[in-house]
Amino acid sequence: MLLQTQSLKDDNNRNTAIIVSKLNEMQTQSLHDKIAELTEEKTNLKTQISQEQ
């Protein structure tokens, strides 16, 4: 019984770590996407300003 309980705890901890890792990965990708979006916007604005001068 004790071995089964420990095994369930270990499985739960492993599954939780996998979920947290995936969430971190998703958050990191979202941040990279936002950085790319803002970089493109900045480039477009710089181009627009230089054409107006």
mmCIF entry with sequence, helices, sheets and N, C-alpha, C, O atoms, coordinates in Angstrom:
data_MODEL
# 
_entry.id   MODEL 
# 
_entity.id                         1 
_entity.type                       polymer 
_entity.pdbx_number_of_molecules   1 
# 
_entity_poly.entity_id                      1 
_entity_poly.type                           'polypeptide(L)' 
_entity_poly.nstd_linkage                   no 
_entity_poly.nstd_monomer                   no 
_entity_poly.pdbx_seq_one_letter_code       MLLQTQSLKDDNNRNTAIIVSKLNEMQTQSLHDKIAELTEEKTNLKTQISQEQ 
_entity_poly.pdbx_seq_one_letter_code_can   MLLQTQSLKDDNNRNTAIIVSKLNEMQTQSLHDKIAELTEEKTNLKTQISQEQ 
_entity_poly.pdbx_strand_id                 A 
# 
loop_
_entity_poly_seq.entity_id 
_entity_poly_seq.num 
_entity_poly_seq.mon_id 
_entity_poly_seq.hetero 
1 1  MET n 
1 2  LEU n 
1 3  LEU n 
1 4  GLN n 
1 5  THR n 
1 6  GLN n 
1 7  SER n 
1 8  LEU n 
1 9  LYS n 
1 10 ASP n 
1 11 ASP n 
1 12 ASN n 
1 13 ASN n 
1 14 ARG n 
1 15 ASN n 
1 16 THR n 
1 17 ALA n 
1 18 ILE n 
1 19 ILE n 
1 20 VAL n 
1 21 SER n 
1 22 LYS n 
1 23 LEU n 
1 24 ASN n 
1 25 GLU n 
1 26 MET n 
1 27 GLN n 
1 28 THR n 
1 29 GLN n 
1 30 SER n 
1 31 LEU n 
1 32 HIS n 
1 33 ASP n 
1 34 LYS n 
1 35 ILE n 
1 36 ALA n 
1 37 GLU n 
1 38 LEU n 
1 39 THR n 
1 40 GLU n 
1 41 GLU n 
1 42 LYS n 
1 43 THR n 
1 44 ASN n 
1 45 LEU n 
1 46 LYS n 
1 47 THR n 
1 48 GLN n 
1 49 ILE n 
1 50 SER n 
1 51 GLN n 
1 52 GLU n 
1 53 GLN n 
# 
_struct_asym.id          A 
_struct_asym.entity_id   1 
# 
_struct_conf.conf_type_id            HELX_P 
_struct_conf.id                      HELX_P1 
_struct_conf.pdbx_PDB_helix_id       AA1 
_struct_conf.beg_label_comp_id       LEU 
_struct_conf.beg_label_asym_id       A 
_struct_conf.beg_label_seq_id        2 
_struct_conf.pdbx_beg_PDB_ins_code   ? 
_struct_conf.end_label_comp_id       GLU 
_struct_conf.end_label_asym_id       A 
_struct_conf.end_label_seq_id        52 
_struct_conf.pdbx_end_PDB_ins_code   ? 
_struct_conf.beg_auth_comp_id        LEU 
_struct_conf.beg_auth_asym_id        A 
_struct_conf.beg_auth_seq_id         2 
_struct_conf.end_auth_comp_id        GLU 
_struct_conf.end_auth_asym_id        A 
_struct_conf.end_auth_seq_id         52 
_struct_conf.pdbx_PDB_helix_class    1 
_struct_conf.details                 ? 
_struct_conf.pdbx_PDB_helix_length   51 
# 
_struct_conf_type.id          HELX_P 
_struct_conf_type.criteria    ? 
_struct_conf_type.reference   ? 
# 
loop_
_atom_site.group_PDB 
_atom_site.id 
_atom_site.type_symbol 
_atom_site.label_atom_id 
_atom_site.label_alt_id 
_atom_site.label_comp_id 
_atom_site.label_asym_id 
_atom_site.label_entity_id 
_atom_site.label_seq_id 
_atom_site.pdbx_PDB_ins_code 
_atom_site.Cartn_x 
_atom_site.Cartn_y 
_atom_site.Cartn_z 
_atom_site.occupancy 
_atom_site.B_iso_or_equiv 
_atom_site.pdbx_formal_charge 
_atom_site.auth_seq_id 
_atom_site.auth_comp_id 
_atom_site.auth_asym_id 
_atom_site.auth_atom_id 
_atom_site.pdbx_PDB_model_num 
ATOM 1   N N  . MET A 1 1  ? 0.828  -1.207 0.000   1.00 0.00 ? 1  MET A N  1 
ATOM 2   C CA . MET A 1 1  ? 0.000  0.000  0.000   1.00 0.00 ? 1  MET A CA 1 
ATOM 3   C C  . MET A 1 1  ? 0.862  1.257  0.000   1.00 0.00 ? 1  MET A C  1 
ATOM 4   O O  . MET A 1 1  ? 0.587  2.203  -0.739  1.00 0.00 ? 1  MET A O  1 
ATOM 5   N N  . LEU A 1 2  ? 1.893  1.269  0.818   1.00 0.00 ? 2  LEU A N  1 
ATOM 6   C CA . LEU A 1 2  ? 2.779  2.422  0.896   1.00 0.00 ? 2  LEU A CA 1 
ATOM 7   C C  . LEU A 1 2  ? 3.511  2.638  -0.433  1.00 0.00 ? 2  LEU A C  1 
ATOM 8   O O  . LEU A 1 2  ? 3.713  3.777  -0.856  1.00 0.00 ? 2  LEU A O  1 
ATOM 9   N N  . LEU A 1 3  ? 3.902  1.551  -1.081  1.00 0.00 ? 3  LEU A N  1 
ATOM 10  C CA . LEU A 1 3  ? 4.589  1.634  -2.365  1.00 0.00 ? 3  LEU A CA 1 
ATOM 11  C C  . LEU A 1 3  ? 3.671  2.206  -3.436  1.00 0.00 ? 3  LEU A C  1 
ATOM 12  O O  . LEU A 1 3  ? 4.100  3.004  -4.270  1.00 0.00 ? 3  LEU A O  1 
ATOM 13  N N  . GLN A 1 4  ? 2.398  1.791  -3.409  1.00 0.00 ? 4  GLN A N  1 
ATOM 14  C CA . GLN A 1 4  ? 1.428  2.318  -4.384  1.00 0.00 ? 4  GLN A CA 1 
ATOM 15  C C  . GLN A 1 4  ? 1.201  3.817  -4.168  1.00 0.00 ? 4  GLN A C  1 
ATOM 16  O O  . GLN A 1 4  ? 1.108  4.587  -5.124  1.00 0.00 ? 4  GLN A O  1 
ATOM 17  N N  . THR A 1 5  ? 1.116  4.215  -2.905  1.00 0.00 ? 5  THR A N  1 
ATOM 18  C CA . THR A 1 5  ? 0.914  5.624  -2.579  1.00 0.00 ? 5  THR A CA 1 
ATOM 19  C C  . THR A 1 5  ? 2.095  6.454  -3.066  1.00 0.00 ? 5  THR A C  1 
ATOM 20  O O  . THR A 1 5  ? 1.908  7.520  -3.652  1.00 0.00 ? 5  THR A O  1 
ATOM 21  N N  . GLN A 1 6  ? 3.298  5.971  -2.826  1.00 0.00 ? 6  GLN A N  1 
ATOM 22  C CA . GLN A 1 6  ? 4.492  6.684  -3.270  1.00 0.00 ? 6  GLN A CA 1 
ATOM 23  C C  . GLN A 1 6  ? 4.544  6.751  -4.789  1.00 0.00 ? 6  GLN A C  1 
ATOM 24  O O  . GLN A 1 6  ? 4.932  7.773  -5.356  1.00 0.00 ? 6  GLN A O  1 
ATOM 25  N N  . SER A 1 7  ? 4.160  5.684  -5.437  1.00 0.00 ? 7  SER A N  1 
ATOM 26  C CA . SER A 1 7  ? 4.145  5.644  -6.891  1.00 0.00 ? 7  SER A CA 1 
ATOM 27  C C  . SER A 1 7  ? 3.149  6.663  -7.447  1.00 0.00 ? 7  SER A C  1 
ATOM 28  O O  . SER A 1 7  ? 3.440  7.340  -8.433  1.00 0.00 ? 7  SER A O  1 
ATOM 29  N N  . LEU A 1 8  ? 1.984  6.775  -6.824  1.00 0.00 ? 8  LEU A N  1 
ATOM 30  C CA . LEU A 1 8  ? 0.989  7.765  -7.244  1.00 0.00 ? 8  LEU A CA 1 
ATOM 31  C C  . LEU A 1 8  ? 1.512  9.189  -7.051  1.00 0.00 ? 8  LEU A C  1 
ATOM 32  O O  . LEU A 1 8  ? 1.312  10.056 -7.902  1.00 0.00 ? 8  LEU A O  1 
ATOM 33  N N  . LYS A 1 9  ? 2.185  9.416  -5.918  1.00 0.00 ? 9  LYS A N  1 
ATOM 34  C CA . LYS A 1 9  ? 2.772  10.734 -5.669  1.00 0.00 ? 9  LYS A CA 1 
ATOM 35  C C  . LYS A 1 9  ? 3.823  11.072 -6.727  1.00 0.00 ? 9  LYS A C  1 
ATOM 36  O O  . LYS A 1 9  ? 3.849  12.180 -7.263  1.00 0.00 ? 9  LYS A O  1 
ATOM 37  N N  . ASP A 1 10 ? 4.678  10.109 -7.014  1.00 0.00 ? 10 ASP A N  1 
ATOM 38  C CA . ASP A 1 10 ? 5.731  10.325 -8.014  1.00 0.00 ? 10 ASP A CA 1 
ATOM 39  C C  . ASP A 1 10 ? 5.135  10.612 -9.387  1.00 0.00 ? 10 ASP A C  1 
ATOM 40  O O  . ASP A 1 10 ? 5.584  11.517 -10.090 1.00 0.00 ? 10 ASP A O  1 
ATOM 41  N N  . ASP A 1 11 ? 4.131  9.844  -9.761  1.00 0.00 ? 11 ASP A N  1 
ATOM 42  C CA . ASP A 1 11 ? 3.452  10.070 -11.041 1.00 0.00 ? 11 ASP A CA 1 
ATOM 43  C C  . ASP A 1 11 ? 2.815  11.450 -11.086 1.00 0.00 ? 11 ASP A C  1 
ATOM 44  O O  . ASP A 1 11 ? 2.900  12.151 -12.095 1.00 0.00 ? 11 ASP A O  1 
ATOM 45  N N  . ASN A 1 12 ? 2.181  11.832 -9.996  1.00 0.00 ? 12 ASN A N  1 
ATOM 46  C CA . ASN A 1 12 ? 1.539  13.147 -9.917  1.00 0.00 ? 12 ASN A CA 1 
ATOM 47  C C  . ASN A 1 12 ? 2.573  14.263 -10.036 1.00 0.00 ? 12 ASN A C  1 
ATOM 48  O O  . ASN A 1 12 ? 2.360  15.234 -10.762 1.00 0.00 ? 12 ASN A O  1 
ATOM 49  N N  . ASN A 1 13 ? 3.672  14.128 -9.339  1.00 0.00 ? 13 ASN A N  1 
ATOM 50  C CA . ASN A 1 13 ? 4.738  15.131 -9.403  1.00 0.00 ? 13 ASN A CA 1 
ATOM 51  C C  . ASN A 1 13 ? 5.318  15.230 -10.811 1.00 0.00 ? 13 ASN A C  1 
ATOM 52  O O  . ASN A 1 13 ? 5.585  16.324 -11.308 1.00 0.00 ? 13 ASN A O  1 
ATOM 53  N N  . ARG A 1 14 ? 5.507  14.087 -11.440 1.00 0.00 ? 14 ARG A N  1 
ATOM 54  C CA . ARG A 1 14 ? 6.039  14.055 -12.807 1.00 0.00 ? 14 ARG A CA 1 
ATOM 55  C C  . ARG A 1 14 ? 5.066  14.740 -13.773 1.00 0.00 ? 14 ARG A C  1 
ATOM 56  O O  . ARG A 1 14 ? 5.477  15.544 -14.609 1.00 0.00 ? 14 ARG A O  1 
ATOM 57  N N  . ASN A 1 15 ? 3.791  14.420 -13.654 1.00 0.00 ? 15 ASN A N  1 
ATOM 58  C CA . ASN A 1 15 ? 2.775  15.024 -14.522 1.00 0.00 ? 15 ASN A CA 1 
ATOM 59  C C  . ASN A 1 15 ? 2.670  16.537 -14.289 1.00 0.00 ? 15 ASN A C  1 
ATOM 60  O O  . ASN A 1 15 ? 2.517  17.306 -15.238 1.00 0.00 ? 15 ASN A O  1 
ATOM 61  N N  . THR A 1 16 ? 2.752  16.948 -13.045 1.00 0.00 ? 16 THR A N  1 
ATOM 62  C CA . THR A 1 16 ? 2.704  18.378 -12.729 1.00 0.00 ? 16 THR A CA 1 
ATOM 63  C C  . THR A 1 16 ? 3.899  19.097 -13.342 1.00 0.00 ? 16 THR A C  1 
ATOM 64  O O  . THR A 1 16 ? 3.753  20.188 -13.893 1.00 0.00 ? 16 THR A O  1 
ATOM 65  N N  . ALA A 1 17 ? 5.073  18.494 -13.248 1.00 0.00 ? 17 ALA A N  1 
ATOM 66  C CA . ALA A 1 17 ? 6.277  19.093 -13.830 1.00 0.00 ? 17 ALA A CA 1 
ATOM 67  C C  . ALA A 1 17 ? 6.141  19.220 -15.347 1.00 0.00 ? 17 ALA A C  1 
ATOM 68  O O  . ALA A 1 17 ? 6.574  20.219 -15.922 1.00 0.00 ? 17 ALA A O  1 
ATOM 69  N N  . ILE A 1 18 ? 5.554  18.238 -15.990 1.00 0.00 ? 18 ILE A N  1 
ATOM 70  C CA . ILE A 1 18 ? 5.350  18.281 -17.438 1.00 0.00 ? 18 ILE A CA 1 
ATOM 71  C C  . ILE A 1 18 ? 4.393  19.415 -17.803 1.00 0.00 ? 18 ILE A C  1 
ATOM 72  O O  . ILE A 1 18 ? 4.633  20.144 -18.766 1.00 0.00 ? 18 ILE A O  1 
ATOM 73  N N  . ILE A 1 19 ? 3.327  19.562 -17.050 1.00 0.00 ? 19 ILE A N  1 
ATOM 74  C CA . ILE A 1 19 ? 2.346  20.616 -17.313 1.00 0.00 ? 19 ILE A CA 1 
ATOM 75  C C  . ILE A 1 19 ? 2.976  21.992 -17.114 1.00 0.00 ? 19 ILE A C  1 
ATOM 76  O O  . ILE A 1 19 ? 2.802  22.881 -17.948 1.00 0.00 ? 19 ILE A O  1 
ATOM 77  N N  . VAL A 1 20 ? 3.699  22.168 -16.025 1.00 0.00 ? 20 VAL A N  1 
ATOM 78  C CA . VAL A 1 20 ? 4.352  23.457 -15.752 1.00 0.00 ? 20 VAL A CA 1 
ATOM 79  C C  . VAL A 1 20 ? 5.362  23.773 -16.854 1.00 0.00 ? 20 VAL A C  1 
ATOM 80  O O  . VAL A 1 20 ? 5.452  24.916 -17.300 1.00 0.00 ? 20 VAL A O  1 
ATOM 81  N N  . SER A 1 21 ? 6.104  22.791 -17.285 1.00 0.00 ? 21 SER A N  1 
ATOM 82  C CA . SER A 1 21 ? 7.082  22.978 -18.350 1.00 0.00 ? 21 SER A CA 1 
ATOM 83  C C  . SER A 1 21 ? 6.397  23.419 -19.644 1.00 0.00 ? 21 SER A C  1 
ATOM 84  O O  . SER A 1 21 ? 6.875  24.325 -20.326 1.00 0.00 ? 21 SER A O  1 
ATOM 85  N N  . LYS A 1 22 ? 5.292  22.784 -19.973 1.00 0.00 ? 22 LYS A N  1 
ATOM 86  C CA . LYS A 1 22 ? 4.552  23.143 -21.187 1.00 0.00 ? 22 LYS A CA 1 
ATOM 87  C C  . LYS A 1 22 ? 3.988  24.557 -21.085 1.00 0.00 ? 22 LYS A C  1 
ATOM 88  O O  . LYS A 1 22 ? 4.028  25.309 -22.059 1.00 0.00 ? 22 LYS A O  1 
ATOM 89  N N  . LEU A 1 23 ? 3.470  24.924 -19.929 1.00 0.00 ? 23 LEU A N  1 
ATOM 90  C CA . LEU A 1 23 ? 2.959  26.285 -19.734 1.00 0.00 ? 23 LEU A CA 1 
ATOM 91  C C  . LEU A 1 23 ? 4.079  27.318 -19.880 1.00 0.00 ? 23 LEU A C  1 
ATOM 92  O O  . LEU A 1 23 ? 3.880  28.368 -20.491 1.00 0.00 ? 23 LEU A O  1 
ATOM 93  N N  . ASN A 1 24 ? 5.242  27.024 -19.324 1.00 0.00 ? 24 ASN A N  1 
ATOM 94  C CA . ASN A 1 24 ? 6.388  27.920 -19.467 1.00 0.00 ? 24 ASN A CA 1 
ATOM 95  C C  . ASN A 1 24 ? 6.787  28.062 -20.931 1.00 0.00 ? 24 ASN A C  1 
ATOM 96  O O  . ASN A 1 24 ? 7.090  29.159 -21.401 1.00 0.00 ? 24 ASN A O  1 
ATOM 97  N N  . GLU A 1 25 ? 6.784  26.950 -21.637 1.00 0.00 ? 25 GLU A N  1 
ATOM 98  C CA . GLU A 1 25 ? 7.108  26.958 -23.063 1.00 0.00 ? 25 GLU A CA 1 
ATOM 99  C C  . GLU A 1 25 ? 6.116  27.815 -23.849 1.00 0.00 ? 25 GLU A C  1 
ATOM 100 O O  . GLU A 1 25 ? 6.513  28.582 -24.727 1.00 0.00 ? 25 GLU A O  1 
ATOM 101 N N  . MET A 1 26 ? 4.847  27.686 -23.539 1.00 0.00 ? 26 MET A N  1 
ATOM 102 C CA . MET A 1 26 ? 3.811  28.468 -24.217 1.00 0.00 ? 26 MET A CA 1 
ATOM 103 C C  . MET A 1 26 ? 3.971  29.958 -23.907 1.00 0.00 ? 26 MET A C  1 
ATOM 104 O O  . MET A 1 26 ? 3.819  30.797 -24.794 1.00 0.00 ? 26 MET A O  1 
ATOM 105 N N  . GLN A 1 27 ? 4.269  30.277 -22.676 1.00 0.00 ? 27 GLN A N  1 
ATOM 106 C CA . GLN A 1 27 ? 4.452  31.667 -22.278 1.00 0.00 ? 27 GLN A CA 1 
ATOM 107 C C  . GLN A 1 27 ? 5.672  32.266 -22.973 1.00 0.00 ? 27 GLN A C  1 
ATOM 108 O O  . GLN A 1 27 ? 5.627  33.400 -23.450 1.00 0.00 ? 27 GLN A O  1 
ATOM 109 N N  . THR A 1 28 ? 6.750  31.509 -23.028 1.00 0.00 ? 28 THR A N  1 
ATOM 110 C CA . THR A 1 28 ? 7.956  31.981 -23.699 1.00 0.00 ? 28 THR A CA 1 
ATOM 111 C C  . THR A 1 28 ? 7.682  32.235 -25.176 1.00 0.00 ? 28 THR A C  1 
ATOM 112 O O  . THR A 1 28 ? 8.115  33.252 -25.717 1.00 0.00 ? 28 THR A O  1 
ATOM 113 N N  . GLN A 1 29 ? 6.973  31.328 -25.831 1.00 0.00 ? 29 GLN A N  1 
ATOM 114 C CA . GLN A 1 29 ? 6.650  31.512 -27.244 1.00 0.00 ? 29 GLN A CA 1 
ATOM 115 C C  . GLN A 1 29 ? 5.783  32.741 -27.443 1.00 0.00 ? 29 GLN A C  1 
ATOM 116 O O  . GLN A 1 29 ? 5.975  33.491 -28.401 1.00 0.00 ? 29 GLN A O  1 
ATOM 117 N N  . SER A 1 30 ? 4.843  32.949 -26.558 1.00 0.00 ? 30 SER A N  1 
ATOM 118 C CA . SER A 1 30 ? 3.973  34.121 -26.635 1.00 0.00 ? 30 SER A CA 1 
ATOM 119 C C  . SER A 1 30 ? 4.789  35.409 -26.513 1.00 0.00 ? 30 SER A C  1 
ATOM 120 O O  . SER A 1 30 ? 4.545  36.374 -27.237 1.00 0.00 ? 30 SER A O  1 
ATOM 121 N N  . LEU A 1 31 ? 5.745  35.420 -25.606 1.00 0.00 ? 31 LEU A N  1 
ATOM 122 C CA . LEU A 1 31 ? 6.596  36.595 -25.434 1.00 0.00 ? 31 LEU A CA 1 
ATOM 123 C C  . LEU A 1 31 ? 7.470  36.836 -26.666 1.00 0.00 ? 31 LEU A C  1 
ATOM 124 O O  . LEU A 1 31 ? 7.657  37.980 -27.082 1.00 0.00 ? 31 LEU A O  1 
ATOM 125 N N  . HIS A 1 32 ? 7.999  35.768 -27.244 1.00 0.00 ? 32 HIS A N  1 
ATOM 126 C CA . HIS A 1 32 ? 8.796  35.907 -28.465 1.00 0.00 ? 32 HIS A CA 1 
ATOM 127 C C  . HIS A 1 32 ? 7.945  36.450 -29.611 1.00 0.00 ? 32 HIS A C  1 
ATOM 128 O O  . HIS A 1 32 ? 8.405  37.284 -30.391 1.00 0.00 ? 32 HIS A O  1 
ATOM 129 N N  . ASP A 1 33 ? 6.714  35.979 -29.707 1.00 0.00 ? 33 ASP A N  1 
ATOM 130 C CA . ASP A 1 33 ? 5.799  36.475 -30.741 1.00 0.00 ? 33 ASP A CA 1 
ATOM 131 C C  . ASP A 1 33 ? 5.518  37.959 -30.553 1.00 0.00 ? 33 ASP A C  1 
ATOM 132 O O  . ASP A 1 33 ? 5.493  38.717 -31.523 1.00 0.00 ? 33 ASP A O  1 
ATOM 133 N N  . LYS A 1 34 ? 5.307  38.374 -29.312 1.00 0.00 ? 34 LYS A N  1 
ATOM 134 C CA . LYS A 1 34 ? 5.037  39.782 -29.012 1.00 0.00 ? 34 LYS A CA 1 
ATOM 135 C C  . LYS A 1 34 ? 6.255  40.646 -29.344 1.00 0.00 ? 34 LYS A C  1 
ATOM 136 O O  . LYS A 1 34 ? 6.113  41.736 -29.898 1.00 0.00 ? 34 LYS A O  1 
ATOM 137 N N  . ILE A 1 35 ? 7.443  40.163 -29.007 1.00 0.00 ? 35 ILE A N  1 
ATOM 138 C CA . ILE A 1 35 ? 8.668  40.897 -29.331 1.00 0.00 ? 35 ILE A CA 1 
ATOM 139 C C  . ILE A 1 35 ? 8.797  41.063 -30.844 1.00 0.00 ? 35 ILE A C  1 
ATOM 140 O O  . ILE A 1 35 ? 9.127  42.148 -31.323 1.00 0.00 ? 35 ILE A O  1 
ATOM 141 N N  . ALA A 1 36 ? 8.541  40.007 -31.589 1.00 0.00 ? 36 ALA A N  1 
ATOM 142 C CA . ALA A 1 36 ? 8.625  40.079 -33.052 1.00 0.00 ? 36 ALA A CA 1 
ATOM 143 C C  . ALA A 1 36 ? 7.608  41.073 -33.599 1.00 0.00 ? 36 ALA A C  1 
ATOM 144 O O  . ALA A 1 36 ? 7.915  41.849 -34.504 1.00 0.00 ? 36 ALA A O  1 
ATOM 145 N N  . GLU A 1 37 ? 6.405  41.046 -33.051 1.00 0.00 ? 37 GLU A N  1 
ATOM 146 C CA . GLU A 1 37 ? 5.353  41.967 -33.480 1.00 0.00 ? 37 GLU A CA 1 
ATOM 147 C C  . GLU A 1 37 ? 5.752  43.418 -33.215 1.00 0.00 ? 37 GLU A C  1 
ATOM 148 O O  . GLU A 1 37 ? 5.587  44.276 -34.082 1.00 0.00 ? 37 GLU A O  1 
ATOM 149 N N  . LEU A 1 38 ? 6.270  43.690 -32.035 1.00 0.00 ? 38 LEU A N  1 
ATOM 150 C CA . LEU A 1 38 ? 6.670  45.050 -31.689 1.00 0.00 ? 38 LEU A CA 1 
ATOM 151 C C  . LEU A 1 38 ? 7.888  45.512 -32.490 1.00 0.00 ? 38 LEU A C  1 
ATOM 152 O O  . LEU A 1 38 ? 7.983  46.683 -32.857 1.00 0.00 ? 38 LEU A O  1 
ATOM 153 N N  . THR A 1 39 ? 8.804  44.610 -32.757 1.00 0.00 ? 39 THR A N  1 
ATOM 154 C CA . THR A 1 39 ? 9.974  44.943 -33.575 1.00 0.00 ? 39 THR A CA 1 
ATOM 155 C C  . THR A 1 39 ? 9.542  45.332 -34.988 1.00 0.00 ? 39 THR A C  1 
ATOM 156 O O  . THR A 1 39 ? 10.044 46.302 -35.554 1.00 0.00 ? 39 THR A O  1 
ATOM 157 N N  . GLU A 1 40 ? 8.620  44.575 -35.543 1.00 0.00 ? 40 GLU A N  1 
ATOM 158 C CA . GLU A 1 40 ? 8.102  44.888 -36.878 1.00 0.00 ? 40 GLU A CA 1 
ATOM 159 C C  . GLU A 1 40 ? 7.387  46.241 -36.876 1.00 0.00 ? 40 GLU A C  1 
ATOM 160 O O  . GLU A 1 40 ? 7.565  47.046 -37.790 1.00 0.00 ? 40 GLU A O  1 
ATOM 161 N N  . GLU A 1 41 ? 6.587  46.480 -35.852 1.00 0.00 ? 41 GLU A N  1 
ATOM 162 C CA . GLU A 1 41 ? 5.874  47.752 -35.740 1.00 0.00 ? 41 GLU A CA 1 
ATOM 163 C C  . GLU A 1 41 ? 6.875  48.915 -35.643 1.00 0.00 ? 41 GLU A C  1 
ATOM 164 O O  . GLU A 1 41 ? 6.686  49.952 -36.278 1.00 0.00 ? 41 GLU A O  1 
ATOM 165 N N  . LYS A 1 42 ? 7.910  48.741 -34.870 1.00 0.00 ? 42 LYS A N  1 
ATOM 166 C CA . LYS A 1 42 ? 8.937  49.777 -34.718 1.00 0.00 ? 42 LYS A CA 1 
ATOM 167 C C  . LYS A 1 42 ? 9.621  50.058 -36.055 1.00 0.00 ? 42 LYS A C  1 
ATOM 168 O O  . LYS A 1 42 ? 9.835  51.215 -36.418 1.00 0.00 ? 42 LYS A O  1 
ATOM 169 N N  . THR A 1 43 ? 9.957  49.014 -36.774 1.00 0.00 ? 43 THR A N  1 
ATOM 170 C CA . THR A 1 43 ? 10.586 49.167 -38.086 1.00 0.00 ? 43 THR A CA 1 
ATOM 171 C C  . THR A 1 43 ? 9.670  49.918 -39.044 1.00 0.00 ? 43 THR A C  1 
ATOM 172 O O  . THR A 1 43 ? 10.110 50.808 -39.772 1.00 0.00 ? 43 THR A O  1 
ATOM 173 N N  . ASN A 1 44 ? 8.396  49.551 -39.036 1.00 0.00 ? 44 ASN A N  1 
ATOM 174 C CA . ASN A 1 44 ? 7.430  50.225 -39.906 1.00 0.00 ? 44 ASN A CA 1 
ATOM 175 C C  . ASN A 1 44 ? 7.300  51.703 -39.555 1.00 0.00 ? 44 ASN A C  1 
ATOM 176 O O  . ASN A 1 44 ? 7.219  52.550 -40.445 1.00 0.00 ? 44 ASN A O  1 
ATOM 177 N N  . LEU A 1 45 ? 7.282  52.008 -38.282 1.00 0.00 ? 45 LEU A N  1 
ATOM 178 C CA . LEU A 1 45 ? 7.169  53.402 -37.856 1.00 0.00 ? 45 LEU A CA 1 
ATOM 179 C C  . LEU A 1 45 ? 8.424  54.200 -38.234 1.00 0.00 ? 45 LEU A C  1 
ATOM 180 O O  . LEU A 1 45 ? 8.327  55.354 -38.653 1.00 0.00 ? 45 LEU A O  1 
ATOM 181 N N  . LYS A 1 46 ? 9.592  53.585 -38.084 1.00 0.00 ? 46 LYS A N  1 
ATOM 182 C CA . LYS A 1 46 ? 10.837 54.250 -38.479 1.00 0.00 ? 46 LYS A CA 1 
ATOM 183 C C  . LYS A 1 46 ? 10.829 54.559 -39.984 1.00 0.00 ? 46 LYS A C  1 
ATOM 184 O O  . LYS A 1 46 ? 11.225 55.639 -40.423 1.00 0.00 ? 46 LYS A O  1 
ATOM 185 N N  . THR A 1 47 ? 10.366 53.578 -40.745 1.00 0.00 ? 47 THR A N  1 
ATOM 186 C CA . THR A 1 47 ? 10.285 53.772 -42.205 1.00 0.00 ? 47 THR A CA 1 
ATOM 187 C C  . THR A 1 47 ? 9.320  54.895 -42.543 1.00 0.00 ? 47 THR A C  1 
ATOM 188 O O  . THR A 1 47 ? 9.608  55.743 -43.388 1.00 0.00 ? 47 THR A O  1 
ATOM 189 N N  . GLN A 1 48 ? 8.184  54.893 -41.884 1.00 0.00 ? 48 GLN A N  1 
ATOM 190 C CA . GLN A 1 48 ? 7.179  55.927 -42.121 1.00 0.00 ? 48 GLN A CA 1 
ATOM 191 C C  . GLN A 1 48 ? 7.729  57.321 -41.774 1.00 0.00 ? 48 GLN A C  1 
ATOM 192 O O  . GLN A 1 48 ? 7.508  58.280 -42.514 1.00 0.00 ? 48 GLN A O  1 
ATOM 193 N N  . ILE A 1 49 ? 8.428  57.425 -40.674 1.00 0.00 ? 49 ILE A N  1 
ATOM 194 C CA . ILE A 1 49 ? 9.002  58.722 -40.255 1.00 0.00 ? 49 ILE A CA 1 
ATOM 195 C C  . ILE A 1 49 ? 10.051 59.179 -41.262 1.00 0.00 ? 49 ILE A C  1 
ATOM 196 O O  . ILE A 1 49 ? 10.081 60.351 -41.638 1.00 0.00 ? 49 ILE A O  1 
ATOM 197 N N  . SER A 1 50 ? 10.902 58.270 -41.697 1.00 0.00 ? 50 SER A N  1 
ATOM 198 C CA . SER A 1 50 ? 11.967 58.668 -42.628 1.00 0.00 ? 50 SER A CA 1 
ATOM 199 C C  . SER A 1 50 ? 11.393 59.094 -43.979 1.00 0.00 ? 50 SER A C  1 
ATOM 200 O O  . SER A 1 50 ? 11.991 59.926 -44.662 1.00 0.00 ? 50 SER A O  1 
ATOM 201 N N  . GLN A 1 51 ? 10.259 58.544 -44.373 1.00 0.00 ? 51 GLN A N  1 
ATOM 202 C CA . GLN A 1 51 ? 9.631  58.930 -45.638 1.00 0.00 ? 51 GLN A CA 1 
ATOM 203 C C  . GLN A 1 51 ? 8.933  60.285 -45.534 1.00 0.00 ? 51 GLN A C  1 
ATOM 204 O O  . GLN A 1 51 ? 8.756  60.977 -46.536 1.00 0.00 ? 51 GLN A O  1 
ATOM 205 N N  . GLU A 1 52 ? 8.547  60.649 -44.344 1.00 0.00 ? 52 GLU A N  1 
ATOM 206 C CA . GLU A 1 52 ? 7.848  61.928 -44.137 1.00 0.00 ? 52 GLU A CA 1 
ATOM 207 C C  . GLU A 1 52 ? 8.821  63.095 -44.053 1.00 0.00 ? 52 GLU A C  1 
ATOM 208 O O  . GLU A 1 52 ? 8.417  64.248 -44.200 1.00 0.00 ? 52 GLU A O  1 
ATOM 209 N N  . GLN A 1 53 ? 10.090 62.811 -43.820 1.00 0.00 ? 53 GLN A N  1 
ATOM 210 C CA . GLN A 1 53 ? 11.059 63.898 -43.644 1.00 0.00 ? 53 GLN A CA 1 
ATOM 211 C C  . GLN A 1 53 ? 11.585 64.394 -44.957 1.00 0.00 ? 53 GLN A C  1 
ATOM 212 O O  . GLN A 1 53 ? 12.410 65.307 -44.986 1.00 0.00 ? 53 GLN A O  1 
# 
